[in-house]
Every structure is written in structure tokens, then in C-alpha cells.
Amino acid sequence: MKHKLLKGKAWVFGDEINSDVMAPGIYFKESMDVMASHCLEAIDPLFAKEVRPGDIVVAGRNFGVGSAREQAALAFKELKVGAIIAKSYARIFYRNSLNFGLPALISEYVNEIRPKDELIINPVLGELENLTTKKNIIISPIPEHLMEMISAGGLMPYLKEKIDNGEIEVRKK
Amino acid sequence: MSQTLIQKILSRASNRPEVKVGEIVTCDVDIAMILDSGGPRKIWPRLKQLGVGVYDPEKVIVVADHFVPAADPQSAAILKLTRDFVKNYDIKHFYDMEGICHIVMAENGHLQPGLFCCGGDSHSTMGGAFGCYMAGFGAIEMTGVVVTGKIWSVVMDTIKVNWEGSFCKGVTAKDIMLFLARKLGMENAFKAVEFGGTTVKNMSMQERMVLTNMAAELGAETGLIAPDKTTLEAIRLSGIEPKHDALSWKSDDDASFYEIHNFNADNLSPQVAAPHKPSNSASAEEFEKENINVDQAYIGACVGGKLNDLHMVAKVLEGKNVSSKTRLLVAPSSKKIMAQAASDGTLETITKAGGIILPSGCGACAGLGAGVIAEKEVCISSTNRNFQGRMGSKDSFVYLASPYTVAASAVAGKIIDPRELI
């Protein structure tokens, strides 16, 4: 995640949206673009068709509950979703998203966001401006211990940097 | 300072004398379990990109269980890649079509009290029945583990769940978990759930593993049960001698817990979870009143196709037939369990009653293998998750229940309370 402002239109979902509906198992063997085209189709058939790069997914509690499948977080990356903002996350989905450099942000006030609202987010300062309703809401900043990894753009670029600098001991193959 | 079991494990893994709840620690990983689904096919290209190998070929365990046996060329290619990865990195422990990973880990003595283990599957929590930390991670995070042998963790608070008393006829560990999903909800992220009490103490390892497996349904990081004689016997049965300090891995008597819940097993009735989430549960009696016809009854997965699960199915089916309106599919959780059930007559009882035996593997539980369901079909399943579309069509319906309830419903052709058939 770069320290830049995220701007996009809101797609609003409810509580306990699970990872099976984000990345249905029946498409596991397909490529990531095919998988992503079915993202959330069971609950909103229009989402994967109409979501635009930079759009922001807004959700309630326990977003991403269930399976460890990284395809759940990757589907949003593939659809070029700019950020997710939810009241809370399931643990594996949360870790997967941040590891892919997909900003998974937390706010208690997501109920104030309506579908199609235009949002601007500063993920580092923890600010969200709703351009449609002209209201600002507070979001939690990214956890401090993950900032270094997130600033690098996710786990892979972070590991590459550390390995190249000799900061992590690895077995060469 | 007094510590919980999970704090003791995280202290050891992070090389600290003690850890406090909320601290961020970096842990040395004793076992990294990766699978055909999100393992080599995702991780190998990343290792190549980084130009590195696996941190320890002894500690990276590979299991092929999700796409087995190959039903199409794509699955065959994924399995071939998995086998090639094992050869290329000289992986010491590879279980190819031996069964579902969490069961295979237990059968082969990999799980020991006090270990810190990571698995590329959300039900990795099952391993905690052996008094170790085992939790699920996505393939991207497992890539980091496979490269560095380390992972960060927030030191978790523990929710202690005690069960006292004994089950009535037809009630099982699975019913405890469907009940708990309703009572505790599915959002207990970054918490450990430790199970205790006399009911748990009296359970076999196979039953205890149901509790820790479905700690995942509570949203917990892991589920744990302090080791005792039963645990040590199970480890010995796999041909491994438990470590000398095995029984020391338990929460201190005065350890502080986030919450303590006390329940009584005497009054628990068979439970069923309605579509589309495990917390959507009520007693089977309630569902029986609704006359829910069942197209498919499925016995399988890590949680519900163990030997004792198959014994429950056989007990219900003995001398009866599966309803002509319903198909009963049975996928034993491992090759070893399949062989045991074949030699003790369990498979004979099931097939005589009309049940169909499927290969061991994750299969239809995750919509991957034989036994997926069509639009508008209803399945009652001994698996652990019933999210919309998980077992096939997004317009299908999955009810979760114990093996007793699934088998009884297969006989009745509709969801029933199993107690009338046992």
C-alpha cells in the first residue's frame, strides 16, 4: 500500500460475508480472472460485472469469515478494488488482504456510507471523507507493526527487499 | 506471571520467558503444512520469483487432499505439480492421497503438545486437540512461512469453554459445536478457545478433534485441549513417543481468561444448522417439525468422516435402508480409516443399506470433488461449513448435523431427530 489517497465509489455489503461467496470452490481450478468474475455473485450478481477500478468495498462485521483461500482477497485485487472498509474482519482474510497490499481498513461507522457514495480515504492518517454526504468518518489506522510490510507493497515485495539486503536468512535453491 | 496454554506455547515459539496478551511476537514455526489446493501451485512460482528454497524440508509437510483423485485434466495437472514440488525441494513428509491433511497429521504423529504449527487450511485448528498451536493461513502467508520459518502473531486472549456431564443417547461432539456456534457466534477472531471439563476429558481424540476443528467456525485463531493420558496414547498409537514434558503444556490454575463459559452436556439435544451458516442452529426436533426433504446426505470431511463417525452411521443404518428419495454418500477421512472400516464391517453395513462410498479427500465439502449438489437441492451433511454455494450450486441448501442425524435423515428421506432410530 502506497501512502496515497484512495478514491472510489462505495459498494455496500452486510455482516458476515464469507470467503466461499467471494471465491466459490467450484471455480478453484480456473484462472484468477475467471474466479474473480464470480466474486460475490451469490449475493450480488452485478458486483463483479460493474465494479470499477478504485471502487471501495464497504461491509459490516466479520468480513471474509470462513476458508483460508487467498483467492477471496485476490478476487478483490483482480477486480482492482481500491480498498475494503469493514466493521471487523475474519482473521485469515484480514491477513491475506494486507499481505497482498490490499488495504483492509476498519471503522465502526460504516453504516453512514450508502451504496454509490463517492469516498476519499487516507489509510495512513485514518481519515475518510464522503464526498456525496459531505460527512467525514473516523477509520482505524493500519497497525504499526505491519506498516513496513504494507509500505513495501505487500508480503512478496517486502520479502524480496529483506532477502536482497541480507536481513533474512534463507536457503538458496 | 501465570500463563494460559496458548501463552506458554507462544513464549516458547518466540524464545521469550513469557508473553503478555496483545503483544506482537515473531514465532519459529515447527511445522508448515501446505496442500495441493493452495500449496505448491501458489507457493512454487513465488519461491522462484524470490530465488529461494524452503526453510527446512523436514518441517514443510505436503499433503495432496483437495483435488484427489484427479477428476479432470486441471486437477491432474495441479497434483502433478504438487508431486514435482516435493521432489524438487526434497520434502521429507509427503502424504499423497493418504487422506485429509488434519487427520493425516494426527495419524502420523506430527502433532505434539507445545508445538507451534501453521497450516494452509482454515480447519488447521483441528491440530490443537493435541495441545499445540495450529492455525490456518492463506497461501500468501504460508509462502512467507515456507521461506523464513517464521510468522508474526498477536498474543491471544483465551476463551475457556467447559463442559460437564455426559451426553444423552444420539448426542455427539458435533452437536456441542453447532450449539456453540449459535451461543458464542462466529466472530472470535484473534482469540484462542480452550476446551475443558469432564465431558471433554472423557472424549476420545476423534471427538476432541471435532471441537478444535470447528473452533474455526467460531472464528477463533485456534482451538486447544490440554494434553492428558488420552492424548499421549494417541501419539503412541502413531508410533511416536511423546516428549517428556508433554503433560506440562496446560494453562496455569490461576491463569486469566478473556471469558469462561460453563455448559452442561446432560441437557444437550442433537443439533442442526440451517443454510447458510453454522451459527444458524437449533435442535433437530425443531427441524423435524418442518418436514424438510433431503436429496443428498453426505458423510465426510476432516470433521465428519473419521472412524467413529462411520461407526455412528453404521449404528443407525444397521438393518435399515436409505430412503428411495435420498442418496447417501460416504467419504472416509483417510485411507487408513477406509481400511479399518472395511475390515470391521462398517462399510458393509453402509453399502448394504444403500450408501455409496467415495474416495478419501476434501471432496464435496468444499465443492471440489464428487458429490456436489444442484440448484434447489437440499443436502444434510456431517461437514463443518454450509455457506451459500459451498457444496455446489449457489442456489442449493446445506444443513449441518452429526453423523447420527445425517444417517437417520438419509433413512427417513427428511431431516429427523436421530434418537428415534438408535
Interface residues (C-beta under 8 A of the other chain):
Chain A: E16 N18 D20 V21 P24 G25 I26 F28 K29 E41 A42 I43 R61 N62 V65 G66 S67 A68 R69 E70 A73 S88 Y89 A90 R91 I92 Y94 R95 N96 N99 F100 H145 G154 L155 M156 L159 K160 I163 I168 E169 V170 R171 K172 K173
Chain B: I24 S37 G38 K42 R46 L47 Q49 L50 G51 V52 G53 V54 Y55 D56 H66 F67 D72 Q74 S75 I78 Y89 G120 D121 S122 S124 G136 F137 G138 A139 I140 E141 T143 G144 V147 T148 W152 M186 E187 A189 F190 G219 E221 K277 A366 G367 L368 V372 R385 F387 Q388 G389 R390 G392 K394
